[in-house]
Amino acid sequence: MKKQSTDHSFVEIHRNPAQCGTELQSWRSKSLYRWWLSQAAHPPLRRDFDIIEHRKIASHLFLIEVHGPERFLIKLVGEGAAHILGRNNSGQWASNSPDNPHGALIDYYLRLCESRIPWHCHGRLTYLGREHIRFESIDCPLAGEDGSITHIIGCIDLL
């Protein structure tokens, strides 16, 4: 198995509610955003998302489970997403606990869940001495049967 670099650093990160998709540059991000918009319910239900329908972008997807305030389980990270992130952190928790600080990420997930709409994230990725690599993600809330946000489905890509 190929070892993934942990020398990745995300800088100049901008996170905003997605407007109408025109700000998206990656065809993968656009694909997930169009799917989210095409669903009858907003936000769509988790059960409405079928990975088979998204096989062209599946490697760049990640799935986050919402487990109450400030506690998120990174359920799944596709191979392409893991390459961009520098690691596959599937099964790990993101929380604001003293032993696992992810303050900015948790704040972002909380805003996304409260807004109940997709958010666009973009910035620069630096690794292996290269600082010119840009990335973007689209992060979309998914609801449970009771209407509460239970998951975030996202797609990350290099630009």
C-alpha positions in Angstrom: 0.0 0.0 0.0 1.3 3.4 -1.0 2.2 5.6 2.0 0.4 9.0 2.0 2.2 12.2 2.8 1.2 14.0 5.9 3.1 17.2 4.9 -0.1 18.7 3.4 -1.1 22.1 4.6 -4.3 24.0 3.6 -3.9 27.8 3.5 -5.9 30.8 2.5 -9.1 28.8 3.0 -12.4 30.5 2.1 -15.8 29.0 3.1 -19.1 30.4 1.9 -22.6 29.3 1.2 -22.8 28.1 -2.4 -24.7 30.8 -4.4 -25.9 29.1 -7.6 -23.0 26.9 -8.5 -21.4 29.4 -10.8 -18.5 29.8 -8.4 -17.6 26.1 -8.7 -14.8 25.3 -11.1 -14.4 21.5 -10.7 -16.7 19.3 -12.8 -16.7 16.9 -9.9 -17.9 19.6 -7.5 -20.5 20.8 -10.0 -21.8 17.2 -10.4 -22.4 16.8 -6.7 -24.0 20.2 -6.4 -26.3 19.6 -9.3 -27.4 16.3 -7.7 -28.2 18.1 -4.4 -30.2 20.8 -6.2 -32.1 18.2 -8.3 -33.6 16.5 -5.2 -37.2 17.2 -4.3 -36.4 17.8 -0.6 -33.9 20.4 0.5 -31.9 19.2 2.1 -32.2 15.7 0.5 -32.5 12.7 2.8 -29.4 10.6 3.4 -31.2 7.6 2.0 -31.6 9.5 -1.3 -27.8 9.5 -1.9 -26.7 6.4 -3.8 -23.0 6.1 -4.5 -23.6 4.1 -7.6 -25.2 7.2 -9.2 -21.9 9.0 -8.5 -19.3 6.5 -9.6 -17.5 9.0 -11.8 -16.7 11.2 -8.8 -16.8 8.5 -6.0 -13.1 8.6 -5.3 -13.3 12.3 -4.5 -16.2 12.0 -2.1 -16.2 12.0 1.6 -19.1 11.4 4.1 -19.3 12.9 7.5 -21.8 11.7 10.2 -23.2 14.3 12.5 -23.3 13.1 16.1 -24.6 16.1 18.0 -23.1 19.5 18.6 -19.4 19.7 17.9 -19.0 16.0 17.2 -18.5 14.6 13.7 -17.4 11.1 12.5 -15.5 11.0 9.3 -17.3 8.0 7.9 -15.8 7.6 4.5 -13.0 9.2 2.5 -12.5 8.2 -1.1 -9.1 7.5 -2.5 -8.9 10.7 -4.5 -10.0 12.8 -1.6 -7.5 11.0 0.7 -4.7 11.8 -1.8 -5.6 15.5 -1.7 -6.0 15.5 2.1 -2.7 13.6 2.6 -4.3 10.9 4.6 -7.4 8.7 4.8 -9.0 9.6 8.1 -12.1 7.4 7.7 -13.3 6.3 11.1 -11.8 9.3 13.0 -13.6 11.8 15.0 -13.5 15.6 14.5 -14.5 17.4 17.6 -13.4 20.3 19.8 -12.3 18.0 22.6 -8.9 18.9 24.2 -7.3 15.8 22.7 -8.7 16.4 19.2 -8.9 20.1 18.4 -10.4 20.9 15.0 -11.9 24.3 15.9 -12.2 25.9 12.4 -13.5 22.7 10.8 -16.0 22.1 13.5 -17.2 25.8 13.3 -17.6 25.3 9.5 -19.6 22.0 9.9 -21.8 23.7 12.5 -22.6 26.6 10.1 -23.2 24.2 7.3 -25.7 22.2 9.4 -27.5 25.2 10.7 -27.8 26.8 7.2 -29.1 23.5 5.7 -27.6 24.4 2.3 -24.4 23.5 0.5 -21.2 25.4 1.2 -18.2 26.1 -1.2 -14.7 25.8 0.2 -11.6 26.7 -1.6 -8.0 27.7 -1.0 -4.4 26.6 -1.6 -2.8 23.3 -0.8 0.9 23.1 -0.1 3.0 20.0 0.0 6.3 18.7 -1.3 7.5 22.3 -1.5 4.8 23.2 -4.0 2.5 26.1 -3.0 0.6 26.8 -6.2 -1.9 24.0 -6.0 -5.5 25.1 -5.5 -8.4 23.0 -4.3 -12.1 23.3 -3.9 -14.8 21.3 -2.2 -18.6 21.4 -2.2 -20.1 20.2 1.1 -23.8 19.4 1.2 -26.0 18.6 4.1 -28.2 15.5 4.1 -31.2 15.0 6.5 -32.5 12.0 8.4 -36.1 10.9 8.3 -37.0 13.5 11.0 -35.5 16.3 9.0 -32.5 16.9 11.1 -29.1 17.1 9.5 -27.4 13.7 10.0 -24.7 13.7 7.3 -22.5 15.9 5.2 -21.6 14.6 1.7 -18.7 16.4 0.2 -16.5 16.4 -2.9 -12.9 17.7 -3.0 -10.9 18.3 -6.1 -7.7 20.0 -7.3 -8.0 22.9 -9.7 
